[in-house]
Amino acid sequence: MASTRACARLAVDGTVVGVDLSQAMLARARQLSEKQGLRNVSFLRADAQTHEFPAASFDLCVSRFGSMFFDDPVAAFTNIGRALRPGARLVLLVWQDRDHNEWSTAIRSALGGPVPAPPLTGPNPFSLADPVVAEGILTEAGFVDFATVDVREPVFYGRNSEIAYDFALGFPSTRNLLAGLDASTTASALQRLRATLAAHDTGDGVSFDSRAWVITARRALDTQG
């Protein structure tokens, strides 16, 4: 939860609460916060979609690549909005379309799997890729002043291709693509994966092109409850 710690370093006169469902991730975040001397941060194991946060208690909500996976995004953002003071900011970092994200298409192609269009609805990495869809969701959830900023930065997979290989094998999508393949087909797919990762090793690490949106909005001033 590096973004939570980054916010804590900036909010020198305030406090920051990091929220996640992963107990292991929260434990690691607490450990790093303690090591870095951050005293204005706390961590909560909770589902942001449904957790009863104190009403109108926060000035800012930040999510980095987490808000695309809500089962019911309107209900989730409405719940988050209740925790924000009127006029408070919402800042989301979300992926653009899969076609703009080499980290997704290259791995699938290397493993010989199809690169289907992402679902139009439901939790998936690209559910907020369309700014029109995202604005509609946030408007319905009680947010205003919607804006997007185009971000193009490489996704770092590891210091070298071997580290990147182990990292890529940990993806659920990688395991799903390999499941059910016979030994010979699996070996060929993994060989292609190694070659793809090696081809993206710049000498400073393995990176893939990516595109994302920074989405900003504000809780409406006249929002009730």
N, C-alpha and C positions, 0 to 999 in steps of 0.2 A: 504494500500500500504506500508506494513512494509518493503518490500525489497527496495523500493525507499528511505525510510528514513535510512535504514542500509547503503546503498551506499553513502548517503549524509554524514553520520558520518565518513565514511572511506575516502571520497574525500575531505579532509580538504583544499586542495589547488585548488579544482575544483568546478564545479557546476553539479547538477543532475536535470533531467527533468523526472517527472513521467507522464505516459500517460494512460488514461483509458476512457471508454465510460460512466461510471456511475458518474453522477453528485453528488450523495450522497456519494459515496466512495471518490471522489476527495475532497469534502467539509470536510469529516472526516480526510482525510490525511493532508489537510492544517491546520486544527485545532490542530492535534497532532504534526505536525512539528513546529508550533508556540509555543506550550506548551513545547516542548523539546529544544527550542532555536536553531533550524536548520535554518540558514540564507542562505545556499547555495543550496536550493532546491526550485523548482517550479513545478506546476502541470498543465497539459494541457488536456482538454477534446477533444479527437480526436480518430480516427480509425487508428491504426498503419499500417493497410494494405494499406491505400490510402493517408494518410496525407502527404502533401508536407513539409517534414522537411528540414531545411537548409542542403544543400549538403555538404558531407565530414566534418561534424561538431562535431562528437562524437568519443571518443576513446573506448567506451565500450557500449554494449547493453545487458541488463539483463532482462530475463522474467522468472517468477515463476508461472508455471501452467497456462499460458495464451496463449502460442503460438500454442496450439493444435487446436484452434478453428477458424483458418483462413479459409475463403471460398475458396481462391486460394492461397495455401501456397507458391508456387514459386513466384507469383506476390508480395505477402506480404513481403517475405524475400528479394526480389529484391529491393522493396521500402525501407525497413529498411537498406539494405546494402548501398543505395545511401547516407544515412545520416551518415554513418560511414567513417572515414578516411581510406585510404588503409592500410591494416595490422591491423586494429582495431579488437577487440575481440567481439564475440557473445557468450553469456552464457545462456543456456536454462535449466530449470528444468521441466521435463515432466514425465508423468506416464509410467511405463512399462505395459505389457499386463494385462488385467483385471484379469486373473487367478492368478496373483501375487499380487493382491490388495484386501485384505479382506474387506476393507471399502466399496467396491462396491459389491462384491459377497455376503457378509453376510447380508447386509440390504435387498437386493433383495430376498434372500432365506427366510429371516424372514417374509417378506410380502407375500410370496407364489408366487412371480413372477418368470418368466423364467430368466435365466442368458444368454442371447444370446451373440454370438460373436459380438464385436463392428464392425461397418462398416469399410470396407477396405479403403474407401475414404470419404471425407467430414469432416466437423468440428465435433469432438467428443473428449472426454478426452483421448482416446488412439490412436489418429491418428499419433503420432510420436513415438509409442511404439517400432516399429521395427527400429533398428539402420540403417539397409540397406536403408529403405525407407527415413528416416530422412537425411541420408548422400546424397542420390540422389537429394532430394529437395534443400538442401543447396548448393550442387555443382552447380546445374542448376541456382541457384540464385546468384552465383558469390562468394561463400565462399570456403575456402581451409582449410587444416590442421584439419579435422574433428576428434573428439575423444569423447568417452563416459566413464563415471564413474558410476558404480553401487552404488545406494544409498538405504539403507534399514533402515527406521525410522518409528516409529508408528505415525499414524494420530490421533490427539487428538480431541475428540468430546465434551468434557465438563468436569467440575469438579465432576459431579455425573450423574447418569443415567437419572434423570429427566431433567437436562439441555441438555443432549445428545439427549433425546427423542424429545424435542422441536426443537433442531437443525436439527435432521434427518427429522422431519415432514416438514421442510422448503425447502427440496430438491425438485426440479421439478420432478425428477425421482420417488420420494416417492409419490407425488401427482398423478402422472400418473398411478402408479401401483394401487393406491386406488380408482381411478376414476371408476365409474360404478359398484363397488361392492355393494352388498346389506348390510343392517345394520349388520346382524349376521356375514357375512364373513369379513366385515371391523373390527368388534370388535375382532374377532379371530386373524386377521393379526396384529392389533395393540398390542394385548397381546403378540404375538410372538416377535414383535419388542422390546417391553419393556424387555422381558426375554433375548433377545440377547444382548441388551445394558447393562443390569445388569450383565450378564456373563462376559462382557469385562471391568467391573469396577474393577480396581486394588486397589482401596482405595486412589489412587492419581489422579483418573479421569478415564474416559472411553476412551480407545484407541483401534485402529485396526491396524493390520499389513499392511504394504505397501511397494512397491518397485518402485523406480523411476530411471531415468537417469539424470545425469548432462551432457549435450551436449555442447561441445565447438567447435568453429571454428573461422576462421579469414577472414575478407574481403580480397579478392585477391589484391595483390599489383598493378596489371596491370588492375584492373577493371576501366572501363570508365563510366562516367555519373551517 
